[in-house]
Amino acid sequence: MKKRIFRYLKHQFVSLFVLGAVLVPFGLYHGASLHYSDHPLLYNIDNDGPYVFYKNDSVINVNYIKGTKTEGFYVNSKEYSIASNITSTSYFQIDSSSFNFKINSDIKVPKASYNDGNPILAISDIEGGYKTFRDFLIQNQVIDNKLNWIFEKGHLVLVGDFVDRGWSVTQVLWFIYKLEQDAEKHGGIVHFIIGNHELKNMQGNFDSAADKYLAVSRILEKTQSELYDKKSFIGKWLSSKNSIEKINGNLFAHGGIHPDVANSNVSLDEINQLVRSNYYRAYYPKVKKTMAELLISNKKGICWYRGYFKDDLTQKQVDAGLNKFNAKSIVVGHTLQSKVNRQYNGKVIGIDVKHPKDYQKYWPKGKSEGLLIKNDKYYRVFADGDKQEI
C-alpha cells in the first residue's frame, strides 16, 4: 500500500515538474511574470501632486494631497491667475526626491514632421514608473544627475503608454512636462506620442489604473475621469499630443499603420487631427465605415494596431505603409517584445519591453531598453547606458 502511494505521489510530482518545465518558459516568452512584493511606501500619498484644474478661463487651482491613512487626508489648494508664473514641485516618495517646473497654460499642438539629422532616443510603455524612466534617461545621457537636459538638440521620443499600472503616473507626466520645457531651452525636442492607455484615461476607462488614483480622486472630491478631462491641466496637455510623427525619416506610433491606412489618401497631419478630435470618445464600431473609424479602432487604429507582430503581413504591405509617408522605418510600442528588435527587413522596430516597477517587485525582473538612432544607425540601448547596433 505504501509503495503504491509513493509511486502515485512520484508520478504526480514528475507530471507537475514536466508541466511546469513547459508552461514556465511559455509564459515567460509571452511576457508573464510573478508579482511577489510591494514597497512599504506603496500607499503613502503624502505630498502627491500637483493636481491642477481650470476653475474658469482665467484661474487655475493647484492641489497637493497631504496626510496619511492613519491621521486622515486633506488637500492643500491654491488658486492662481492663468497668466501667473507658477512654479510647482512634484515629489517622489521612494527616495524623497523632487523636481520643479513651471506651469504654462500656453499649450500648443506639436508638428507631425521633423527633419534635422539630430539623434533620436525612443522609449515606450513606461506605465507609471518614474524612477525607472528617470534613471534610464540619466544613464543614457539625456539628463544629468540633477535632472538637467544634456541631450542638446536631440529628440526624446516617448512612444505611448506612460500611464496606468504603475503607482507614479503623476510624477511621470509632470516629469515629461518638465523635460519638454528643458529640452526646448537647448534646442532639443520631447515628443510624447499618445498610446492606447493615455486614450483610455482620457476616455474614462481606468481598468488598468493603480488603486492609488481612485483614492486620489476621492480625496480631491472628484471622479477619476476628472483627473484627465478638458478641465484638468494634464488632460488638456495630453489632448494636444499627436498619435503619429515622422522624425528624420522614421515614423513613430504606439500601435502602427494598418494596411487599410496605407491604401488611403490621408496625410500625417490629417491622421493626427482625426484621432485627436476623438480622444475623449470611447470607440465602438459603427455600421458606417469612415476614415476616422479606421484610425481610432481598437484593433486597426494608430494607437491600437498589433498587426506587425500578430498578423501574417507581407513585406509588401509593410513597405506600402512606409512608402505612403516616404519613411524608411516605423518605431512602435504596444506589443511586448523580449528585446528591442528590427523586423521586416529592419523596417519595423519594436521597443515595448517589460520595465521594472517603482513600487512592486516581479519575477523575472524587467530590464529597461530603448532605441537610439544616430547617423542613420540603429542601436538597442540599455538601462546602464550601454548600446548595441541592430
N, C-alpha and C positions, 0 to 999 in steps of 0.2 A: 504493500500500500504506500509506504513512504517513498519507495523508488518511483512509483507511478506519479506521485505528487511532485517529486523532484524533477522527473522528466517533463511533466506538464509546465512547471514553472520555468524550466530551462528553455523549453520550446517558446513560451510566451516572451521571455527575455530576448531570445535571439530574433524573434519576429519583430519586436519593438525596436531592437537595435538596427535591423535591416531597414525597417520603415523609416526610422529617424535618419539613417545614413542617406536615404533617398530624398526625403522631404526637406531636411535642413538645407542642403545645397540648392534645391529647387526654390525654396523660399528666399534664400539669400540672393540668388540670381535675379529674382523678381522684386527685390527691394524690401523684403520682410525684415523686421528687427524686433528685439525684445526690450520693452521698457522695464527697467528694474530698479530705478531710484530717482528721487526728486531732490532738488536743492532745498535746504531748510528755509530759504527766503522766498520760496515759490509764491506764497500767499501774502508776502509783505508788500503792500502797495503804498506805503507812506512816501510822500513826495512825488508820486506818479503824476506825469503830465508833461507839458500843459495840454489841456483840452480847451480848444479855442472855438468860440461860436460868434456868429454875427448877431448882434441884438437888433440892429437895423442897418440902413445904408451907410451910416457914419460912425457906428460904435461897435466894437468887438469886446467880448468878455473872455478873459483869460483865467482858467481854473486849474488849480492843483489839488490833488487829494491828500489829505492829512489824516493821521491817526492810525490806530491798529484795530484788529478784530476784537481784542480784549477790551480796550478802552473806548472803542467807538470811532467813527469816521466823521470828518467834516470837510467842507470844500472851501479852500482859500480862493476867493474870487475877486477880480479887479477889472474894472471897465477902462477902456482906452478909446480915444478917437482913432479912427482908421488911419488918419494922417500922421499919427504919432510915430516916433522912433521907438519901437517896443523891443527891448532886449529880454529874451526868455532863456530858461535853463531846462535841460532835460537830464534827469538823474537816473543812474543805473545802480540798482541795489547790490548786485553781487560783489563788485569791487569798489563800491562807494565813489564811483567816478561820475563826472557830469560834463556837459558841453553846452556852450552858449551859442545863440543865434539870434538874428533879428527877424521879426515878423513883418513882412512887407505885403500889403494887400494888393499890390500891382502884379497880378498873376497873368501870365501870357501863354498862349498856345505855342509850343515849340515847332520848329520847322520839321519837315519829313525827310529832307535830304541834306547831306553834308559831304563835302569833298575837299579835304585839305592835306591829306597824306600823313596826318599825325597818328601816333599809336593809339590802339584801342584795347582796353581791358574790359572783358564782359564776364558777368556772373549772374546766375539766376536762382530762383527758388530758395531764398534765404529763410523764408517762413518765420518771421518774427524772432530771428536770432541775432540780436545786436552785437554781442561780444564776438561771435563767430565772424560776422560781417566786418566789424571794426578791425579785428586782429588780422584778417585776411588782407585788408587794404593796407595796413601798416607793413606787413611782411612783403607785400608786392609793390611797395614804394609809391603808392598813390597818395598816402598821407604819412606824416611822421608820428612819433610817439605822443606828440601834443595835439594830434589830430589836424595839423595844418596841411593844406593841399601842397603836394610836391610833384604832382604828375604833369606839371607845366601845362602845355597846350593839348594834352591827351584827352581822349574820350573815355569816360567811365560809363559803360552801358549795363543797365540793370534790367535783365530780360524777364521781368514779371515774377509774381508770387513772392513778394517780400512781406506779405501779411499772412495771418491765420497760423494755426497750430502752435506757434511759439508764444512765449509769455512776455516778449519785449517788443511787440509790434509798435507801440507808441514811440519808443526810443528809436527804432529802425526808421520810421517815417520821418521823424524830425531830423535824424542824422542825415538822411538823403537830402532833406530840405536845406540843411546847413551846408552840405557838400556842394550843392548847386550854387549857392552864393559864393563859397570859397573858390570853386573852380573858375567861375566867371571872372573873378578879380585877376586871375593868372592867365586868362585866355583859354582855359580848358572848358569842357562841357560834360555835365552829367545828364545822361539820357535815361529817364525812367519809363520803360515800356510797360504798358498795362497787361497784367496776366489775368487768368480766369478767377483767381482768388481776390484780386482787387475788385473785379467786377462783382463777385458775389457779395462783398461787403457793401459796395455802393447800392446793390440791389436788395439789401436786407436779408441775405442768406448767411447765417452765422453758424451753420452746422459744423464748420471746421475751426471756429474761433476758440481760443483758450477760455476756460471758465472765468478767468480774471476779468474779461471785458464785459461780461454780463454784470459782475459786481460793480465795475467802474461805472457803467451806465446807470445803475440803480443809485449809487452814491451821488452821482451828478443829477439825479432825478430826471433822467432821460431814458429813451429806449435805445437799444443798440443801433438801430437804423440811424438815429440822430447823430451818432459819432462820425458818420461819413456822408450825411446828406448835404444838400447845397447850402445849408445854413451853418455847416461846420467848415472851418478854415481848411482842415485837412481834406475834407470831401471836395471842396471847391478846387483845391490844388490838384488832387488826384484826377478830377474830371477834366482837367486841361491837358492831360498827357495823351500821347499817341499810342496806337496799338501796333504800329509797324514803322520802322525808319530804315533809311539806307545811309550808311556811313562808309565813305571811301570804297564804294563798290560792293559792300557787304550788307545784306538785308538782316534785320533783327526783328523777330516777332516771337511772342511766347509760344504760340502753337505752330503756325506755319501757313503755307499757301495751298489751299485745296486746288486740284486741277480745274475745277469749275471757275475759280477766280482767274486762273491763268488764261482761260478762254474768253474772258470778258474784256471790256474796254475801259475798266475803271483804273484811275491813277492812284498813286500812293496818297496824295492829298485827299482824294475823294474817299478812299478807304477809311482814312483816319476820321474824316468828318462824319461819314455814315455810322461808323462804330461809336464815335464819341457822342453822337446825338442819341444813342441808345444805351449809354452807360447805366442809366437808372431804370431801365426797363428789363425786367426778367424775361428770358427768352422762352417762348412757347411756339412751336412750329405753326405756321398759318397755311391755309389751303393755297392762297395766292403766293407764288414764289417770286421774290424780288431780290435784287442785289443786296439790300440791307438784310433780308432774311438769311441769305447765304453767309454774309460777313459776320453776323452775330450768333449764328447757330452754335449750339453747344457740342456739335460734332464736327462741323466743317468750318467753323468760324476761325478768324485770325488768332483769337486768344485761346481757342479750344482744340484745334486740329492736332491729331496724333498720327496722321497718315504716313509720315516718313518712317515711322517705326512699327506701326500696327497694320498698315495696308500693303498690298503687294504692288507697289508703284514701280513703274518702269523709269529708266534713266531719262527717257524722252519726256515723260510727264514732269519730272523734277526740273529738267532743263527748261521746259516751257514756262514754268512759274518764275524762274530766274531771268530768262531772256525777255519776258514781258517787261520787267523793270530794269533791264540792262545791268543785271547784278551777277557777280561771279560766285557768290555763295549765300546761304542763309543760315543764321545762327538762331537756335531755338532752345527753349527750356521745356517745361511742362511734362515731358515724358522721361521718367527716371532712367539714367544711364549708369553703368558701372564705373565709367570714367569719361572725361571729355574726349570726344572722338569725332572723326570725319567719315562720312558715308557718301554713297552715290558719287564716286569719283572725287571725293573730297568737297563736294558742293553743299552738303548738309552737315552742319556741325551741331551736335547735341551737347549741351552743357549743364543739364539738370543732374546733379549728383546729390547724394544724401549728406547734408551738412550736420555737424554736431549741434546739439541743442544747448542753449544757455542754462536752463533750469532743470533739464531732465537728462538722464543717462540711459543710453540704449546699447544693446549688443547686437551686432557689431557696431563700434563707434564710427560715425561718419567721418570722412576726411574731405575737407573743402577743396574744390578745384575751380578753375576759371579758364578763360581763353584770352590769350594775348595775340593781337595782330599787329605786327610791326615790320615795316619794309617788305610788305607783301608775303611775309612768312607767318605761319600759324603755330602757336605754342600752347601746349597744355601747361597751365601754371598751378602751383601747389600752395598749400597753406603756409609752408615755411619759406616761400619766396623762390623756390627752385622752379625751373621750367624745362620743358621737353618739346622739341619740334615735332609736329604731327603732320 
